[in-house]
Amino acid sequence: MGDAPPRRREPIFNMPRVVSWTALALLALYFVFTLLPPDLRSQIIWDFAFIPARFGELPPQYADLPHSSFGWGILTMVTHAGLHGGMFHVVFNVAWMLAFGTIVARMTGTLGFLAIFVLGAMAGAAAFWAVHPGDMVPVVGASGAISALMGGAARFFFGRRMAPLTDPRLMIFTALWLVVNLVFGVVGFESAGQSGQIAWEAHMGGFFAGLLLIPYFVRRY
């Protein structure tokens, strides 16, 4: 009898590299942020978080807000996704990204994954601005981007072929997801000593962006 072929060792975490590297980047950004002096952390929030009022006339007390130009406001529609409000916030987002981002990355490849992530972050920020156009509260977190990954992945929940938007199962899932987000958006959250308000508007904006854009990035096999 000949020697048996060697067994191939399967990785513990079987996910595309772009997903794992994005997850590590989000965690690294948060931990570096926590090591900075409080004044510098505050400055970074005001500079790189998404602030809807940047796209309008700033209140007099915020007239000297750094980087208040329209172009910088567009940039913060992406950069806010790299900031998080606490350990629970970033870990929760990363966990969801590992689950749904893996599906999207396998269907779209590296560039498609990154495109949906960025466009989802921008769509989430745009949706939040539409509801709170003059708000001065900084919005942080990758929730909009990850909701876009979830929306894209939802098209493949029910089989290998991409489900059409009229698929009853997809419509039911979307309706349930919207209800859950509205509930948590109204009541807020409190976990591990951290409390805050969920930006449900950003979740919805990102989710529908992913739901609608995924067909343009799916690789043809």
Buried (B, 14 or more C-beta within 10 A) or exposed (E): EEEEEEEEEEEEEEBBEBBBEBBEEBBEBBEEBEEEEEEEBEEBBBBBBBBBBBBEEBEEEEEEBEBBEEEBBEBBBBBBBBBBBBBBBBBBBBEBBBBBBBBBBBBBBEEBBBBBBBBBBBBBBBBBBEBBEEBBEBBBBBBBBBBBBBBBBBBBBBEEEBBEEEBEEBEEBBEEBBEEBBEBBEEEBEEEEEEBEBBBBBBBBBBBBBBBBBEEBBEEE
